[in-house]
Amino acid sequence: MRTSTACVACRSRRKKCIFRSNDAICTPCQEKKLKCSGPRLGAQPISRQELAAHPVTAEVQKPAIPLSLNLPTALILEIVGLYFDLIHDQFHTLFHRSSFTGEVARGTAPLPILFAMVALSARFSSNPVFKDSCLWDRSSDYARESAKLLDLTNISLSTIQVCILLGTVSRSEGDAAAESVYYSVASRMANLLDLVHMPAKSAVEKEVNVRVWWTIWKLDTWSSAGVGLPRQMIERNEAPLPIEEAAFLGLRIDHDIQPGIDSSLDRRSSLFAQMIILNRILIDINDFHKFLISNKTSSNNLEHHEQTVQHLFHKLETWRSSLPPHMENTPENLHRYGNQGLGRVFVAVHLGYNHFGQLLFYQYLHECQNAASGGGAIHHYAQKCKSFSSQLCDLVDLSHLTPGCNVLYTMVGHNLVVASTIQIHTLLFSGFENEIREARGRLERNFEILLQLRNFWPVLEISFEAFRTFREACRRNMDTAFKMDAWMLRFLYGFANKMEDKQVYEIAAGGAWPVEDIGFSPSEWTD
């Protein structure tokens, strides 16, 4: 066996160790400015004592943008404003806007929060200070600095807010594991503090506590489903729903807590409250899907499955029919909310409704392929899935044509990819030319919007790759591509997860539809 002369740093980093002449420090350690242990004689393993004595600390590279917020206050306020316009209230709700921007203007906003906020929203800025940096590259340095400043021993609301922001950054980078860890820390701290009942000095502080608690509960649903782990947050019946957005935004930091604001009418008229009500239905849908793939279908449980689907659909329709007229999904309401600065939040609510609906009925796309033709329940449910998908596509399209309503947060991309696979089903199996034409038009528009989203969010690369993987499954075996199995569950819920190839099932004689070129999307989707 050849003896090793590599130093501790090079061996631990698995790098080639080169010593010139009588140098006591190897060339790689000199270049990387690492602490070198000198040449080792023999092939003995490195001990823990040696590693402790010679820590491998890489040289810190100088970032393109200074790691400080030594930026003009006007620019910082602009970036914070972009965060509130394009991210906040759509994916999470953590702050009272006027109170926080006031802290920014006074220079008293917590730095870990500011760094994380800049990491999320600097990509949307057109300020010349960022002209030499790629949109994707504007995040990492600021997120890294925020993480350095994060003190997990400080169990507080601000630490929770930082964790949620950094979890959102991780999601945008496609790092589902880091996202889950940050959200888990936020969940534990919220429960330790009993955040929803924590004493507050003002009405603003009390409402922020409520909104942050519900945000964590909502994010835990998606994050846990995405990584296949149990949920950490348990809903508490005594937790009040958030108050209506205009009332919340109108609060001032010096407003005292008023018991009358706890009325159910004030809270159920909130857009965020409607997201929470919908999220309860999503939890049931996700649990049903997990049960579905873990239990073999038989004649005994088919009826039970259908009853469950009908029950969950009734919940969705009860939610929709219970909305007051001014909150219904109409172009008039979209324009009105857009004029109020709440258009994107309005879209996010109804986007959730349609996405949860397409998830609920997704398994029937596969089942209807093998069911007898006619107007049976299976075909009816498959059409429901397609209807929810079409409504989702049309809503996102309309939002991008309506001032103040274009949704650009990361989850839109995942929702559109799922909806696009349903439109593909129409292209492949519909016998009606008008349906095929409409589905192709929606796919083309979805592609345009996904490209726009990919300009801002690296995680959209995973969405595109998931779509290509799904397309390949369609090419290989049309009979199994839409089957609700473990792979499909991960595809539907694992937003930031890379998808492996779907298992190729043996094609039964005469049972498959071989397709050389499906032709359902622009060339970039099929390359």
ABEGO torsion letter per residue (X at the ends): XBBBABBAAAAAAGBBBBBBEABABBAAAAAAGBBBAEBBBEABBBBAAAAAABBBBBBBBBBABBBBABBBAAAAAAAAAAAAAAABGAABBABBAAAAAAAAAAGABBAAAAAAAAAAAAAABABAAAAABBAAAAAAAAAAAAAAABBAABBBAAAAAAAAAAAAAAAAAGBAAAAAAAAAAAAAAAAAAGAAABBBABAAAAAAAAAAAAAAAAAAAAAAAAAGBBBABBBBAABBBBBBAAAAAABBAABBBBAAAABAAAAAABAAAAAAAAAAAAAAAAAAAAAAAABBBBAAAAAAAAAAAAAAAAAAAAAAAABBAAABBBAAAAAAAAAAGAAAAAAAAAAAAAAAAAAAAAAAAAAAAABBBEABAAAAAAAAAAAAAAAAAAAAAAAAABBGABBABAAAAAAAAAAAAAAAAAAAABABAAAAAAAAAAAAAAAAAAAAAAAABAAAAAAAAAAAAAAAAAAABAAAAABBBAAAAAAAABAABBBBBBBBBBBBBGABBBBABAGABBAAAAX
